[in-house]
Amino acid sequence: MSFVFCVLCFHPMGEAVFWLKPLYQLGFVRFFNFYFWIRDTVFYRLLILIS
């Protein structure tokens, strides 16, 4: 009984990890793009204010 439960438990977890990993990577890429976009925008506005 416990063996069947483990198989039923781990198989969906493995698939979830398999599907979530690319989503996490996509999230990190989007986060870094957003971060650099904000940094560049703020830097650009500061340059305009200074000049």
C-alpha positions as CSV (number, residue, x, y, z in Angstrom):
1,M,0.0,0.0,0.0
2,S,2.7,2.5,1.0
3,F,4.7,1.5,-2.1
4,V,1.8,2.3,-4.4
5,F,1.3,5.6,-2.6
6,C,5.0,6.5,-3.1
7,V,4.8,5.7,-6.8
8,L,1.6,7.8,-7.1
9,C,3.1,10.6,-5.1
10,F,6.5,10.8,-6.8
11,H,5.5,10.5,-10.4
12,P,3.4,13.7,-10.5
13,M,6.0,15.5,-8.4
14,G,8.7,14.5,-10.9
15,E,6.5,15.7,-13.8
16,A,5.8,18.9,-11.9
17,V,9.5,19.6,-11.4
18,F,10.1,18.7,-15.1
19,W,7.5,21.3,-16.2
20,L,8.3,23.9,-13.6
21,K,12.1,24.0,-14.3
22,P,11.7,25.8,-17.7
23,L,9.2,28.2,-16.1
24,Y,11.6,29.1,-13.4
25,Q,14.3,29.7,-15.9
26,L,11.9,31.9,-18.0
27,G,11.0,33.7,-14.8
28,F,14.7,34.4,-14.0
29,V,15.3,35.7,-17.6
30,R,12.3,37.9,-17.4
31,F,13.3,39.2,-13.9
32,F,16.8,40.1,-15.2
33,N,15.5,41.7,-18.3
34,F,13.1,43.8,-16.2
35,Y,15.9,44.7,-13.7
36,F,18.2,45.9,-16.5
37,W,15.4,47.7,-18.2
38,I,14.6,49.6,-15.0
39,R,18.3,50.3,-14.3
40,D,18.8,51.6,-17.9
41,T,15.6,53.7,-17.7
42,V,16.6,55.3,-14.3
43,F,20.1,55.9,-15.5
44,Y,18.9,57.5,-18.7
45,R,16.5,59.8,-16.8
46,L,19.3,60.8,-14.4
47,L,21.5,61.7,-17.3
48,I,18.7,63.9,-18.7
49,L,18.2,65.5,-15.3
50,I,21.9,66.2,-14.9
51,S,22.4,67.6,-18.4
